[in-house]
Amino acid sequence: MLANLRRAARPGGLVYLTVQDLHEHYIQRAFESLCARGLPAVRGELVETDTPGYHYFPGRDQAVDWFGQQGLAIVDEGFRRETAGAITTSCCAPARLRQNS
């Protein structure tokens, strides 16, 4: 998905991405709950009856690593703390464009 976003960015264009983080205790509780039910769980997955649909919270560090692997460099970032965690909005540019500016 990130590679497609990078390719879709116009020359000089930017890509805005939002990454939501949950507090560690929510992620741990969800992981333990899935494992206790014998489900094949991945840390960061949230599949609970009070949460509509499937959600995956990789954490900011993992998301930043994925951005870099796809040639996206963060050029600006905003942060908003929320009750259950935080939301980070990243403005990314293809690395080749950032190097030229």
C-alpha positions in Angstrom: 0.0 0.0 0.0 2.8 2.5 0.9 4.6 1.8 -2.3 1.5 2.6 -4.3 1.0 5.8 -2.4 4.6 6.8 -3.1 4.2 6.0 -6.8 0.9 7.9 -6.9 2.4 11.1 -5.4 2.9 13.8 -8.1 6.4 15.2 -8.5 6.8 17.5 -5.6 3.7 16.1 -4.0 3.2 14.9 -0.4 1.5 12.0 1.2 -0.4 12.4 4.5 -0.8 9.4 6.7 -2.3 8.9 10.1 -1.0 6.3 12.6 -3.0 5.6 15.7 -1.2 4.3 18.8 -2.9 2.6 21.7 -1.6 2.6 25.3 0.5 -0.6 25.8 -2.0 -2.1 28.4 -4.8 -2.1 25.7 -2.6 -3.9 23.2 -1.4 -6.4 25.9 -4.9 -7.1 27.1 -6.2 -7.7 23.5 -3.2 -10.0 22.7 -3.8 -12.0 25.9 -7.5 -12.3 25.1 -6.9 -13.6 21.6 -4.3 -16.1 22.8 -6.5 -17.3 25.6 -9.2 -18.1 23.0 -6.7 -20.1 21.0 -6.7 -17.7 18.1 -3.6 -17.0 16.0 -2.8 -13.6 17.4 -0.3 -11.0 16.3 0.7 -8.4 18.9 -1.0 -5.1 18.0 -4.2 -6.7 16.6 -7.5 -5.6 18.1 -10.4 -7.8 17.3 -12.9 -7.5 20.2 -16.7 -7.5 20.4 -16.7 -3.8 21.5 -14.5 -2.8 18.5 -16.1 -2.8 15.1 -14.0 -4.6 12.5 -10.3 -5.5 12.6 -7.7 -3.0 13.7 -3.9 -3.4 13.7 -1.7 -1.0 15.8 1.9 -1.5 14.7 3.2 1.3 16.8 4.9 4.5 15.5 8.4 3.0 15.2 7.2 0.2 13.0 5.2 2.6 10.9 8.2 4.9 10.4 10.3 1.9 9.4 7.7 0.9 6.8 7.7 4.5 5.5 11.5 4.4 5.0 11.4 0.9 3.4 9.1 2.4 0.7 11.2 5.5 0.1 9.0 7.9 2.1 10.6 10.4 4.4 8.7 12.3 7.1 8.9 16.0 6.4 6.4 17.2 9.0 4.4 15.6 11.8 1.5 16.4 14.1 0.6 14.7 17.4 -2.6 14.5 19.4 -2.9 12.7 22.7 -6.2 10.9 23.3 -7.7 8.9 26.2 -6.7 5.5 24.8 -3.5 6.5 23.1 -2.4 9.0 20.5 -2.8 9.9 16.9 0.2 10.9 14.8 -0.4 12.5 11.3 2.7 12.3 9.2 3.4 14.3 6.1 5.7 12.3 3.9 7.5 13.0 0.7 9.2 10.5 -1.6 12.9 10.5 -0.4 14.2 11.4 -3.8 12.1 14.6 -3.7 13.2 15.5 -0.2 16.9 15.2 -1.2 16.4 17.7 -4.0 14.8 20.4 -1.8 
